Amino acid sequence: MMLDSSGLKLEALITIMDKELDDVLIDLYEDNKIPFVLLTYGHGTAKSRI
């Protein structure tokens, strides 16, 4: 039996930002009661300014 997936959808927001601003994003989601997962991959010496 196949599932009818016509009513199902996946929504995601991917945000790339400076690590120092993660508290701003956390506050935004918590204030609006939006579930979120914060992943902070990456390392190195790259500058934020291009």
PDB file of N, CA, C, O and CB in Angstrom:
ATOM      1  N   MET A   1       0.849  -1.181   0.000  1.00  0.00           N
ATOM      2  CA  MET A   1       0.000   0.000   0.000  1.00  0.00           C
ATOM      3  C   MET A   1       0.892   1.240   0.000  1.00  0.00           C
ATOM      4  O   MET A   1       1.782   1.360   0.841  1.00  0.00           O
ATOM      5  CB  MET A   1      -0.965   0.001   1.228  1.00  0.00           C
ATOM      6  N   MET A   2       0.663   2.150  -0.923  1.00  0.00           N
ATOM      7  CA  MET A   2       1.463   3.368  -1.009  1.00  0.00           C
ATOM      8  C   MET A   2       0.793   4.485  -0.214  1.00  0.00           C
ATOM      9  O   MET A   2      -0.432   4.591  -0.175  1.00  0.00           O
ATOM     10  CB  MET A   2       1.660   3.794  -2.484  1.00  0.00           C
ATOM     11  N   LEU A   3       1.608   5.302   0.407  1.00  0.00           N
ATOM     12  CA  LEU A   3       1.088   6.446   1.147  1.00  0.00           C
ATOM     13  C   LEU A   3       0.770   7.587   0.194  1.00  0.00           C
ATOM     14  O   LEU A   3       1.489   7.819  -0.778  1.00  0.00           O
ATOM     15  CB  LEU A   3       2.092   6.905   2.215  1.00  0.00           C
ATOM     16  N   ASP A   4      -0.302   8.290   0.480  1.00  0.00           N
ATOM     17  CA  ASP A   4      -0.638   9.477  -0.298  1.00  0.00           C
ATOM     18  C   ASP A   4       0.141  10.639   0.296  1.00  0.00           C
ATOM     19  O   ASP A   4      -0.188  11.118   1.382  1.00  0.00           O
ATOM     20  CB  ASP A   4      -2.188   9.759  -0.295  1.00  0.00           C
ATOM     21  N   SER A   5       1.153  11.086  -0.397  1.00  0.00           N
ATOM     22  CA  SER A   5       2.004  12.152   0.132  1.00  0.00           C
ATOM     23  C   SER A   5       1.619  13.525  -0.400  1.00  0.00           C
ATOM     24  O   SER A   5       2.376  14.479  -0.223  1.00  0.00           O
ATOM     25  CB  SER A   5       3.449  11.870  -0.200  1.00  0.00           C
ATOM     26  N   SER A   6       0.467  13.653  -1.045  1.00  0.00           N
ATOM     27  CA  SER A   6       0.080  14.929  -1.635  1.00  0.00           C
ATOM     28  C   SER A   6      -0.109  16.022  -0.586  1.00  0.00           C
ATOM     29  O   SER A   6       0.048  17.201  -0.902  1.00  0.00           O
ATOM     30  CB  SER A   6      -1.194  14.762  -2.431  1.00  0.00           C
ATOM     31  N   GLY A   7      -0.440  15.662   0.646  1.00  0.00           N
ATOM     32  CA  GLY A   7      -0.627  16.660   1.688  1.00  0.00           C
ATOM     33  C   GLY A   7       0.597  16.870   2.558  1.00  0.00           C
ATOM     34  O   GLY A   7       0.584  17.704   3.464  1.00  0.00           O
ATOM     35  N   LEU A   8       1.644  16.125   2.290  1.00  0.00           N
ATOM     36  CA  LEU A   8       2.853  16.230   3.092  1.00  0.00           C
ATOM     37  C   LEU A   8       3.842  17.181   2.443  1.00  0.00           C
ATOM     38  O   LEU A   8       3.957  17.228   1.218  1.00  0.00           O
ATOM     39  CB  LEU A   8       3.488  14.855   3.287  1.00  0.00           C
ATOM     40  N   LYS A   9       4.550  17.935   3.261  1.00  0.00           N
ATOM     41  CA  LYS A   9       5.592  18.799   2.720  1.00  0.00           C
ATOM     42  C   LYS A   9       6.683  18.981   3.767  1.00  0.00           C
ATOM     43  O   LYS A   9       6.444  18.849   4.967  1.00  0.00           O
ATOM     44  CB  LYS A   9       5.010  20.170   2.285  1.00  0.00           C
ATOM     45  N   LEU A  10       7.846  19.279   3.304  1.00  0.00           N
ATOM     46  CA  LEU A  10       8.990  19.518   4.168  1.00  0.00           C
ATOM     47  C   LEU A  10       9.413  20.958   3.975  1.00  0.00           C
ATOM     48  O   LEU A  10       9.633  21.403   2.848  1.00  0.00           O
ATOM     49  CB  LEU A  10      10.164  18.534   3.863  1.00  0.00           C
ATOM     50  N   GLU A  11       9.527  21.680   5.061  1.00  0.00           N
ATOM     51  CA  GLU A  11       9.966  23.064   4.982  1.00  0.00           C
ATOM     52  C   GLU A  11      11.241  23.203   5.784  1.00  0.00           C
ATOM     53  O   GLU A  11      11.364  22.637   6.871  1.00  0.00           O
ATOM     54  CB  GLU A  11       8.873  24.038   5.495  1.00  0.00           C
ATOM     55  N   ALA A  12      12.180  23.948   5.259  1.00  0.00           N
ATOM     56  CA  ALA A  12      13.449  24.152   5.952  1.00  0.00           C
ATOM     57  C   ALA A  12      13.980  25.539   5.632  1.00  0.00           C
ATOM     58  O   ALA A  12      13.740  26.082   4.554  1.00  0.00           O
ATOM     59  CB  ALA A  12      14.480  23.068   5.556  1.00  0.00           C
ATOM     60  N   LEU A  13      14.694  26.092   6.573  1.00  0.00           N
ATOM     61  CA  LEU A  13      15.389  27.354   6.381  1.00  0.00           C
ATOM     62  C   LEU A  13      16.840  27.107   6.749  1.00  0.00           C
ATOM     63  O   LEU A  13      17.146  26.738   7.884  1.00  0.00           O
ATOM     64  CB  LEU A  13      14.756  28.516   7.241  1.00  0.00           C
ATOM     65  N   ILE A  14      17.717  27.305   5.809  1.00  0.00           N
ATOM     66  CA  ILE A  14      19.145  27.137   6.059  1.00  0.00           C
ATOM     67  C   ILE A  14      19.755  28.523   6.130  1.00  0.00           C
ATOM     68  O   ILE A  14      19.618  29.315   5.197  1.00  0.00           O
ATOM     69  CB  ILE A  14      19.835  26.262   4.951  1.00  0.00           C
ATOM     70  N   THR A  15      20.424  28.818   7.225  1.00  0.00           N
ATOM     71  CA  THR A  15      21.011  30.129   7.441  1.00  0.00           C
ATOM     72  C   THR A  15      22.508  29.977   7.626  1.00  0.00           C
ATOM     73  O   THR A  15      22.958  29.208   8.476  1.00  0.00           O
ATOM     74  CB  THR A  15      20.374  30.832   8.658  1.00  0.00           C
ATOM     75  N   ILE A  16      23.277  30.704   6.839  1.00  0.00           N
ATOM     76  CA  ILE A  16      24.734  30.716   6.986  1.00  0.00           C
ATOM     77  C   ILE A  16      25.100  32.079   7.543  1.00  0.00           C
ATOM     78  O   ILE A  16      24.791  33.109   6.945  1.00  0.00           O
ATOM     79  CB  ILE A  16      25.476  30.428   5.613  1.00  0.00           C
ATOM     80  N   MET A  17      25.761  32.079   8.693  1.00  0.00           N
ATOM     81  CA  MET A  17      26.046  33.341   9.376  1.00  0.00           C
ATOM     82  C   MET A  17      27.273  33.200  10.256  1.00  0.00           C
ATOM     83  O   MET A  17      27.785  32.097  10.452  1.00  0.00           O
ATOM     84  CB  MET A  17      24.841  33.794  10.214  1.00  0.00           C
ATOM     85  N   ASP A  18      27.737  34.308  10.779  1.00  0.00           N
ATOM     86  CA  ASP A  18      28.864  34.296  11.703  1.00  0.00           C
ATOM     87  C   ASP A  18      28.460  33.615  12.997  1.00  0.00           C
ATOM     88  O   ASP A  18      27.349  33.813  13.488  1.00  0.00           O
ATOM     89  CB  ASP A  18      29.366  35.726  11.979  1.00  0.00           C
ATOM     90  N   LYS A  19      29.348  32.822  13.542  1.00  0.00           N
ATOM     91  CA  LYS A  19      29.097  32.093  14.794  1.00  0.00           C
ATOM     92  C   LYS A  19      28.731  33.045  15.926  1.00  0.00           C
ATOM     93  O   LYS A  19      27.937  32.694  16.799  1.00  0.00           O
ATOM     94  CB  LYS A  19      30.327  31.265  15.188  1.00  0.00           C
ATOM     95  N   GLU A  20      29.297  34.233  15.916  1.00  0.00           N
ATOM     96  CA  GLU A  20      29.042  35.196  16.994  1.00  0.00           C
ATOM     97  C   GLU A  20      27.588  35.659  17.037  1.00  0.00           C
ATOM     98  O   GLU A  20      27.152  36.228  18.038  1.00  0.00           O
ATOM     99  CB  GLU A  20      29.949  36.400  16.835  1.00  0.00           C
ATOM    100  N   LEU A  21      26.836  35.422  15.967  1.00  0.00           N
ATOM    101  CA  LEU A  21      25.440  35.866  15.904  1.00  0.00           C
ATOM    102  C   LEU A  21      24.449  34.754  16.210  1.00  0.00           C
ATOM    103  O   LEU A  21      23.243  34.951  16.054  1.00  0.00           O
ATOM    104  CB  LEU A  21      25.144  36.434  14.541  1.00  0.00           C
ATOM    105  N   ASP A  22      24.927  33.590  16.643  1.00  0.00           N
ATOM    106  CA  ASP A  22      24.006  32.469  16.864  1.00  0.00           C
ATOM    107  C   ASP A  22      22.972  32.768  17.938  1.00  0.00           C
ATOM    108  O   ASP A  22      21.853  32.261  17.864  1.00  0.00           O
ATOM    109  CB  ASP A  22      24.782  31.229  17.245  1.00  0.00           C
ATOM    110  N   ASP A  23      23.317  33.578  18.934  1.00  0.00           N
ATOM    111  CA  ASP A  23      22.343  33.900  19.983  1.00  0.00           C
ATOM    112  C   ASP A  23      21.167  34.716  19.433  1.00  0.00           C
ATOM    113  O   ASP A  23      20.049  34.605  19.938  1.00  0.00           O
ATOM    114  CB  ASP A  23      23.027  34.672  21.119  1.00  0.00           C
ATOM    115  N   VAL A  24      21.408  35.526  18.415  1.00  0.00           N
ATOM    116  CA  VAL A  24      20.334  36.304  17.785  1.00  0.00           C
ATOM    117  C   VAL A  24      19.338  35.357  17.111  1.00  0.00           C
ATOM    118  O   VAL A  24      18.126  35.526  17.242  1.00  0.00           O
ATOM    119  CB  VAL A  24      20.915  37.314  16.748  1.00  0.00           C
ATOM    120  N   LEU A  25      19.854  34.369  16.393  1.00  0.00           N
ATOM    121  CA  LEU A  25      18.993  33.401  15.715  1.00  0.00           C
ATOM    122  C   LEU A  25      18.228  32.548  16.720  1.00  0.00           C
ATOM    123  O   LEU A  25      17.038  32.292  16.538  1.00  0.00           O
ATOM    124  CB  LEU A  25      19.821  32.507  14.789  1.00  0.00           C
ATOM    125  N   ILE A  26      18.899  32.110  17.773  1.00  0.00           N
ATOM    126  CA  ILE A  26      18.244  31.311  18.816  1.00  0.00           C
ATOM    127  C   ILE A  26      17.102  32.099  19.443  1.00  0.00           C
ATOM    128  O   ILE A  26      16.002  31.570  19.604  1.00  0.00           O
ATOM    129  CB  ILE A  26      19.260  30.887  19.901  1.00  0.00           C
ATOM    130  N   ASP A  27      17.348  33.350  19.796  1.00  0.00           N
ATOM    131  CA  ASP A  27      16.306  34.189  20.399  1.00  0.00           C
ATOM    132  C   ASP A  27      15.115  34.362  19.458  1.00  0.00           C
ATOM    133  O   ASP A  27      13.964  34.304  19.893  1.00  0.00           O
ATOM    134  CB  ASP A  27      16.878  35.562  20.771  1.00  0.00           C
ATOM    135  N   LEU A  28      15.388  34.572  18.176  1.00  0.00           N
ATOM    136  CA  LEU A  28      14.320  34.754  17.195  1.00  0.00           C
ATOM    137  C   LEU A  28      13.405  33.538  17.145  1.00  0.00           C
ATOM    138  O   LEU A  28      12.182  33.673  17.186  1.00  0.00           O
ATOM    139  CB  LEU A  28      14.908  35.024  15.810  1.00  0.00           C
ATOM    140  N   TYR A  29      13.999  32.352  17.057  1.00  0.00           N
ATOM    141  CA  TYR A  29      13.196  31.131  16.991  1.00  0.00           C
ATOM    142  C   TYR A  29      12.473  30.857  18.310  1.00  0.00           C
ATOM    143  O   TYR A  29      11.297  30.492  18.303  1.00  0.00           O
ATOM    144  CB  TYR A  29      14.079  29.940  16.627  1.00  0.00           C
ATOM    145  N   GLU A  30      13.149  31.026  19.420  1.00  0.00           N
ATOM    146  CA  GLU A  30      12.509  30.764  20.717  1.00  0.00           C
ATOM    147  C   GLU A  30      11.365  31.735  20.978  1.00  0.00           C
ATOM    148  O   GLU A  30      10.316  31.329  21.478  1.00  0.00           O
ATOM    149  CB  GLU A  30      13.537  30.858  21.851  1.00  0.00           C
ATOM    150  N   ASP A  31      11.549  33.011  20.647  1.00  0.00           N
ATOM    151  CA  ASP A  31      10.491  34.008  20.850  1.00  0.00           C
ATOM    152  C   ASP A  31       9.235  33.678  20.042  1.00  0.00           C
ATOM    153  O   ASP A  31       8.123  33.993  20.464  1.00  0.00           O
ATOM    154  CB  ASP A  31      10.999  35.398  20.468  1.00  0.00           C
ATOM    155  N   ASN A  32       9.413  33.050  18.895  1.00  0.00           N
ATOM    156  CA  ASN A  32       8.289  32.712  18.021  1.00  0.00           C
ATOM    157  C   ASN A  32       7.858  31.257  18.143  1.00  0.00           C
ATOM    158  O   ASN A  32       7.040  30.774  17.360  1.00  0.00           O
ATOM    159  CB  ASN A  32       8.648  33.007  16.591  1.00  0.00           C
ATOM    160  N   LYS A  33       8.421  30.560  19.141  1.00  0.00           N
ATOM    161  CA  LYS A  33       8.073  29.157  19.410  1.00  0.00           C
ATOM    162  C   LYS A  33       8.223  28.275  18.171  1.00  0.00           C
ATOM    163  O   LYS A  33       7.374  27.431  17.883  1.00  0.00           O
ATOM    164  CB  LYS A  33       6.643  29.064  19.933  1.00  0.00           C
ATOM    165  N   ILE A  34       9.319  28.491  17.446  1.00  0.00           N
ATOM    166  CA  ILE A  34       9.626  27.719  16.250  1.00  0.00           C
ATOM    167  C   ILE A  34      10.715  26.710  16.606  1.00  0.00           C
ATOM    168  O   ILE A  34      11.773  27.095  17.103  1.00  0.00           O
ATOM    169  CB  ILE A  34      10.075  28.650  15.068  1.00  0.00           C
ATOM    170  N   PRO A  35      10.469  25.425  16.358  1.00  0.00           N
ATOM    171  CA  PRO A  35      11.513  24.433  16.642  1.00  0.00           C
ATOM    172  C   PRO A  35      12.696  24.626  15.690  1.00  0.00           C
ATOM    173  O   PRO A  35      12.514  24.978  14.525  1.00  0.00           O
ATOM    174  CB  PRO A  35      10.948  22.990  16.516  1.00  0.00           C
ATOM    175  N   PHE A  36      13.898  24.394  16.195  1.00  0.00           N
ATOM    176  CA  PHE A  36      15.076  24.582  15.355  1.00  0.00           C
ATOM    177  C   PHE A  36      16.203  23.659  15.800  1.00  0.00           C
ATOM    178  O   PHE A  36      16.225  23.160  16.926  1.00  0.00           O
ATOM    179  CB  PHE A  36      15.539  26.045  15.393  1.00  0.00           C
ATOM    180  N   VAL A  37      17.123  23.454  14.891  1.00  0.00           N
ATOM    181  CA  VAL A  37      18.351  22.713  15.171  1.00  0.00           C
ATOM    182  C   VAL A  37      19.491  23.616  14.738  1.00  0.00           C
ATOM    183  O   VAL A  37      19.520  24.083  13.599  1.00  0.00           O
ATOM    184  CB  VAL A  37      18.392  21.307  14.424  1.00  0.00           C
ATOM    185  N   LEU A  38      20.424  23.864  15.634  1.00  0.00           N
ATOM    186  CA  LEU A  38      21.562  24.723  15.329  1.00  0.00           C
ATOM    187  C   LEU A  38      22.795  23.850  15.167  1.00  0.00           C
ATOM    188  O   LEU A  38      23.246  23.215  16.120  1.00  0.00           O
ATOM    189  CB  LEU A  38      21.778  25.794  16.440  1.00  0.00           C
ATOM    190  N   LEU A  39      23.338  23.822  13.955  1.00  0.00           N
ATOM    191  CA  LEU A  39      24.562  23.081  13.679  1.00  0.00           C
ATOM    192  C   LEU A  39      25.667  24.087  13.402  1.00  0.00           C
ATOM    193  O   LEU A  39      25.480  25.025  12.627  1.00  0.00           O
ATOM    194  CB  LEU A  39      24.378  22.095  12.478  1.00  0.00           C
ATOM    195  N   THR A  40      26.788  23.897  14.018  1.00  0.00           N
ATOM    196  CA  THR A  40      27.897  24.829  13.828  1.00  0.00           C
ATOM    197  C   THR A  40      29.126  24.076  13.346  1.00  0.00           C
ATOM    198  O   THR A  40      30.095  23.893  14.082  1.00  0.00           O
ATOM    199  CB  THR A  40      28.207  25.592  15.134  1.00  0.00           C
ATOM    200  N   TYR A  41      29.061  23.645  12.097  1.00  0.00           N
ATOM    201  CA  TYR A  41      30.203  22.980  11.482  1.00  0.00           C
ATOM    202  C   TYR A  41      31.193  24.024  10.989  1.00  0.00           C
ATOM    203  O   TYR A  41      30.836  25.177  10.748  1.00  0.00           O
ATOM    204  CB  TYR A  41      29.750  22.064  10.321  1.00  0.00           C
ATOM    205  N   GLY A  42      32.403  23.613  10.849  1.00  0.00           N
ATOM    206  CA  GLY A  42      33.402  24.486  10.253  1.00  0.00           C
ATOM    207  C   GLY A  42      34.488  24.860  11.239  1.00  0.00           C
ATOM    208  O   GLY A  42      34.305  24.832  12.456  1.00  0.00           O
ATOM    209  N   HIS A  43      35.602  25.204  10.677  1.00  0.00           N
ATOM    210  CA  HIS A  43      36.746  25.654  11.461  1.00  0.00           C
ATOM    211  C   HIS A  43      37.717  26.324  10.511  1.00  0.00           C
ATOM    212  O   HIS A  43      37.570  26.234   9.292  1.00  0.00           O
ATOM    213  CB  HIS A  43      37.425  24.469  12.228  1.00  0.00           C
ATOM    214  N   GLY A  44      38.682  26.978  11.056  1.00  0.00           N
ATOM    215  CA  GLY A  44      39.689  27.589  10.205  1.00  0.00           C
ATOM    216  C   GLY A  44      39.948  29.025  10.586  1.00  0.00           C
ATOM    217  O   GLY A  44      39.535  29.494  11.647  1.00  0.00           O
ATOM    218  N   THR A  45      40.635  29.707   9.709  1.00  0.00           N
ATOM    219  CA  THR A  45      41.047  31.077   9.999  1.00  0.00           C
ATOM    220  C   THR A  45      40.480  32.070   8.998  1.00  0.00           C
ATOM    221  O   THR A  45      40.959  33.200   8.907  1.00  0.00           O
ATOM    222  CB  THR A  45      42.555  31.174  10.014  1.00  0.00           C
ATOM    223  N   ALA A  46      39.469  31.661   8.249  1.00  0.00           N
ATOM    224  CA  ALA A  46      38.889  32.557   7.247  1.00  0.00           C
ATOM    225  C   ALA A  46      38.236  33.753   7.923  1.00  0.00           C
ATOM    226  O   ALA A  46      37.619  33.621   8.981  1.00  0.00           O
ATOM    227  CB  ALA A  46      37.861  31.809   6.375  1.00  0.00           C
ATOM    228  N   LYS A  47      38.374  34.892   7.319  1.00  0.00           N
ATOM    229  CA  LYS A  47      37.759  36.122   7.821  1.00  0.00           C
ATOM    230  C   LYS A  47      36.310  36.197   7.347  1.00  0.00           C
ATOM    231  O   LYS A  47      35.974  35.681   6.280  1.00  0.00           O
ATOM    232  CB  LYS A  47      38.555  37.373   7.352  1.00  0.00           C
ATOM    233  N   SER A  48      35.462  36.834   8.132  1.00  0.00           N
ATOM    234  CA  SER A  48      34.060  36.995   7.750  1.00  0.00           C
ATOM    235  C   SER A  48      33.916  37.976   6.594  1.00  0.00           C
ATOM    236  O   SER A  48      33.030  37.831   5.751  1.00  0.00           O
ATOM    237  CB  SER A  48      33.232  37.469   8.947  1.00  0.00           C
ATOM    238  N   ARG A  49      34.777  38.954   6.560  1.00  0.00           N
ATOM    239  CA  ARG A  49      34.689  39.993   5.538  1.00  0.00           C
ATOM    240  C   ARG A  49      35.341  39.509   4.241  1.00  0.00           C
ATOM    241  O   ARG A  49      36.460  38.995   4.249  1.00  0.00           O
ATOM    242  CB  ARG A  49      35.360  41.300   6.028  1.00  0.00           C
ATOM    243  N   ILE A  50      34.634  39.679   3.147  1.00  0.00           N
ATOM    244  CA  ILE A  50      35.172  39.269   1.843  1.00  0.00           C
ATOM    245  C   ILE A  50      35.515  40.509   1.044  1.00  0.00           C
ATOM    246  O   ILE A  50      35.985  40.403  -0.089  1.00  0.00           O
ATOM    247  CB  ILE A  50      34.159  38.376   1.063  1.00  0.00           C
TER     248      ILE A  50
END
